[in-house]
Amino acid sequence: MTEERTGPLVELRDVKVHFPIKSGVLIDRTVGYVYAVDGVSLSINKGETYGLVGESGCGKSTLGRGLLRLVEPTDGEIVFDGTDVRSLKGEAMRKARRRMQMIFQDPLSSLDPRQSVESLLVEGLKAHGLARDKAATARKLRDTLAAVGLPASALSKYPHEFSGGQRQRIGIARALVLDPDLIVADEPVSALDVSIQAQVLNLMEDIQNELGLTYLIIAHDLAVVRHIADTVGVMYLGGLVEEASSDDLYREPMHPYTRALMSAVPVPDPQVEDRRERILLAGDLPSPTNPPAGCRFHTRCPWAQPKRCADERPALREVLDGHRVACHYAEDIAAGRIRPHEVEPELVRPDDGAAPGDTGELIPTP
Amino acid sequence: MSLLDVRDLSVVFQRRGERPFTAVDEVSFSVEPGQTVGLVGESGCGKSVTSLAIMGLLPRRGNKVSGQVMFDGADLLALRPDDMRDRRGRDIGMIFQDPLSSLNPVVPIGTQVAEVLERHRGMDRKAALKEARELLDAVGIPDPNRRLKEYPHQISGGMRQRALIAIALACKPRLLIADEPTTALDVTIQAQILTLLKQLVDETGTALIMITHDLGVVAGLCDTVNVLYGGKVVERAARHELFARPRHPYTHGLLNSVPRLDSPRGERLHAIRGSVADNIPWVEGCAFAPRCDNVVDACLEGTPPLEPTATGGDLRCNNPVTEEVAVP
């Protein structure tokens, strides 16, 4: 790291992103909300890589977009380098955006097919008034391309002329060219073949070491996140359920959901695969329009206890040093005082409307 | 005798005005009854085209399929389309990657399962629906009575994949081909589906061909693994052998380039350089040669042959990797 790690660059406090569900022919009536992100607090230190993992629909991408105000957060505070991003308006916000860039999942659909690489890269510079000196701009573009491992001849080419891995490099170059402090990468490698994934992950690490960037990496692949992140946050149904340093989290996952998630990831080693025990979760992710009361995970949790888990939403609290867990019984589970039990899968409808359904019932425990 | 014996299967795509493209290049492998065989490779290696060719599902125009697919002593490629239709779904079942696009969106789940039973086992609708209910129950769909009447959009992705498995297994086929069955699913749901597949295969004695890009999925499931690159089998080995001692530089590179959940952190990944675009045609040498660290002169002088190894597998390489992969 060229930059020392001092203080948080980004701080989120109780951030909420709710999407209204509209219904009606003439008059739009809000009939409910999708609670995509529902009260997330976290902080990312300078020069650090924060990995956000979770399954589809857990709100991880929405949180990343909310942080950049690509979707407007409903509530909460986003502090970036000392300024409250949510209070910025118009021009001030536009200027602040230079310092926060994003890398998207699908490199083909996030690059305009009719723009050459040069015009893709220059666009951001122009928008921020950084492309006044032609010679300097040309040098900047060449340097940026070199940094992501593309030849200068790429400038005059179009996105379709590149392979998937190279396109993702262009996406990274587009973010880098503005000298940002923070890069939010939403599933940066999941669209790529494994041999190419490794190239892109290595590249992102190299760039970070060189430029002292701060990353927020959003991914569903726990192995990828473990590899690249310093701190990992696990999300479930709009909330952070566990947060710890990458090593701690993988050595000792404390939240039942994290445990299940980790035990579900296949490891490319038959000896490990034959030995390991799987915690199979019953059923599917409940609908975020109608999240279960109490602990969001209690409907699928093999360790769920009667009453408290269904009634009281557990806060994210520090259980061990630097290890935050949102579970009432984290210590008891870790010590083996509570045994896992069978969970009956519940019906989950993908089109579950706002009307309270027959889900969210208490699981009988023996 | 093997249940399925694929011999020198080749698929060449020919489009007017374009150079023919060999997607599958003389692939041979066999599947014993009750065995689970993996076909592994990255996108474009020909793994899905192989499965479609076995099932006779490739479009009749624009491609040339050659070789033999012996199933039960009969060559599937030589069957009349009507005869093949009788076998498809009855003797060989198939599960696809995307459960939403492989189910009919305007037909209830129950009818779609019952359809197979009516077609192949001559059941009437009522008996077929009753059996369909039991099938849905067997694949772990809660409240199957209600599910029968529901449409694919009303159930979740994991449930859809379960429904698809129910359809594929409805006639108790002797061979099941699963083409990336869990790629579209979340890990926890993937674990459910893989456990279910393993359990069903054990119970019914169905042989399984598992097509996937995920080495982790293969590690826990397959007896024998075929690694494909550029349309050819480059390495075949028993599961433990392959992961403990990968001999082909491509297999070795793949295993080293995936970050592992249980490996120490902070280690740099060993990426395979270049991309599939760098491949050279097999006739000129080894297709992987431009990306290979072990390349020798012989690699650029004609296709290396697939030769048996001392450990009972097969290998197509002039200069294989000899070191062992460090077990973390």
Chai-1 contact restraints between the chains, C-beta under 6 A:
chainA,res_idxA,chainB,res_idxB,connection_type,confidence,min_distance_angstrom,max_distance_angstrom,comment,restraint_id
A,E55,B,D186,contact,1.0,0.0,6.0,A-B,restraint_1
A,S56,B,D186,contact,1.0,0.0,6.0,A-B,restraint_2
A,S163,B,S275,contact,1.0,0.0,6.0,A-B,restraint_3
A,S163,B,A277,contact,1.0,0.0,6.0,A-B,restraint_4
A,G165,B,S275,contact,1.0,0.0,6.0,A-B,restraint_5
A,D193,B,E42,contact,1.0,0.0,6.0,A-B,restraint_6
A,D193,B,S43,contact,1.0,0.0,6.0,A-B,restraint_7
A,V194,B,S257,contact,1.0,0.0,6.0,A-B,restraint_8
A,V194,B,V258,contact,1.0,0.0,6.0,A-B,restraint_9
A,S195,B,S257,contact,1.0,0.0,6.0,A-B,restraint_10
A,S195,B,I272,contact,1.0,0.0,6.0,A-B,restraint_11
A,A198,B,S257,contact,1.0,0.0,6.0,A-B,restraint_12
A,A198,B,L269,contact,1.0,0.0,6.0,A-B,restraint_13
A,A198,B,A271,contact,1.0,0.0,6.0,A-B,restraint_14
A,Q199,B,A271,contact,1.0,0.0,6.0,A-B,restraint_15
A,L201,B,L269,contact,1.0,0.0,6.0,A-B,restraint_16
A,N202,B,L269,contact,1.0,0.0,6.0,A-B,restraint_17
A,N202,B,A271,contact,1.0,0.0,6.0,A-B,restraint_18
A,L222,B,L261,contact,1.0,0.0,6.0,A-B,restraint_19
A,A223,B,P259,contact,1.0,0.0,6.0,A-B,restraint_20
A,A223,B,R260,contact,1.0,0.0,6.0,A-B,restraint_21
A,A223,B,L261,contact,1.0,0.0,6.0,A-B,restraint_22
A,V224,B,P259,contact,1.0,0.0,6.0,A-B,restraint_23
A,H227,B,P259,contact,1.0,0.0,6.0,A-B,restraint_24
A,S246,B,R265,contact,1.0,0.0,6.0,A-B,restraint_25
A,D247,B,R265,contact,1.0,0.0,6.0,A-B,restraint_26
A,A264,B,V187,contact,1.0,0.0,6.0,A-B,restraint_27
A,A264,B,T188,contact,1.0,0.0,6.0,A-B,restraint_28
A,A264,B,A191,contact,1.0,0.0,6.0,A-B,restraint_29
A,V265,B,V187,contact,1.0,0.0,6.0,A-B,restraint_30
A,V265,B,L261,contact,1.0,0.0,6.0,A-B,restraint_31
A,P266,B,G216,contact,1.0,0.0,6.0,A-B,restraint_32
A,P266,B,V217,contact,1.0,0.0,6.0,A-B,restraint_33
A,P266,B,G220,contact,1.0,0.0,6.0,A-B,restraint_34
A,V267,B,G216,contact,1.0,0.0,6.0,A-B,restraint_35
A,V267,B,L261,contact,1.0,0.0,6.0,A-B,restraint_36
A,V267,B,D262,contact,1.0,0.0,6.0,A-B,restraint_37
A,P268,B,L215,contact,1.0,0.0,6.0,A-B,restraint_38
A,P268,B,G216,contact,1.0,0.0,6.0,A-B,restraint_39
A,P268,B,A219,contact,1.0,0.0,6.0,A-B,restraint_40
A,P268,B,V258,contact,1.0,0.0,6.0,A-B,restraint_41
A,D269,B,A219,contact,1.0,0.0,6.0,A-B,restraint_42
A,D269,B,F243,contact,1.0,0.0,6.0,A-B,restraint_43
A,P270,B,A219,contact,1.0,0.0,6.0,A-B,restraint_44
A,P270,B,R239,contact,1.0,0.0,6.0,A-B,restraint_45
A,P270,B,H240,contact,1.0,0.0,6.0,A-B,restraint_46
A,P270,B,F243,contact,1.0,0.0,6.0,A-B,restraint_47
A,E273,B,A219,contact,1.0,0.0,6.0,A-B,restraint_48
A,E273,B,G220,contact,1.0,0.0,6.0,A-B,restraint_49
A,R278,B,A191,contact,1.0,0.0,6.0,A-B,restraint_50
A,L280,B,A191,contact,1.0,0.0,6.0,A-B,restraint_51
A,L280,B,Q192,contact,1.0,0.0,6.0,A-B,restraint_52
A,L281,B,T188,contact,1.0,0.0,6.0,A-B,restraint_53
A,D284,B,S156,contact,1.0,0.0,6.0,A-B,restraint_54
A,D284,B,G158,contact,1.0,0.0,6.0,A-B,restraint_55
A,P345,B,P142,contact,1.0,0.0,6.0,A-B,restraint_56
A,L347,B,P142,contact,1.0,0.0,6.0,A-B,restraint_57
A,L347,B,D143,contact,1.0,0.0,6.0,A-B,restraint_58
A,V348,B,S156,contact,1.0,0.0,6.0,A-B,restraint_59
A,P350,B,S156,contact,1.0,0.0,6.0,A-B,restraint_60
